[in-house]
Amino acid sequence: MTRGQATKIRRIGLRMSLADAEALHQQALESALTISELIRRRITGQSVVSRADHETARSINQLGRMLKHLYPEGQAWASPEERKRWWTLVTEL
């Protein structure tokens, strides 16, 4: 018996409309969770992040890493204010 099975000893059933059940199923798919895990997270107040949000965050992280490599090496390319603005932008990304 795995650790998860040992702690999950109670089964609870509930009734809902077909539309609500379909919406719950769709939300579980979007967050890459099982319906049971989605319900457990919602009940316990844990965050439920959609798969799209994870992919977006990963893409933004990759873009930030690429921008870092575009920063010019020489000192003569911009004024100190422009360099500071550049690094502020990269940090925010």
Number of C-alpha atoms within 10 A of each C-alpha: 5 6 7 8 8 8 8 8 7 5 5 4 4 4 7 8 8 9 9 11 13 12 12 16 15 13 18 20 15 15 17 16 18 14 17 10 13 20 15 12 14 12 9 8 9 10 9 17 13 15 15 12 12 11 11 11 12 12 12 12 13 12 13 16 13 12 15 13 9 8 13 11 8 7 9 8 11 12 10 11 8 11 15 12 12 15 14 11 12 16 10 7 13
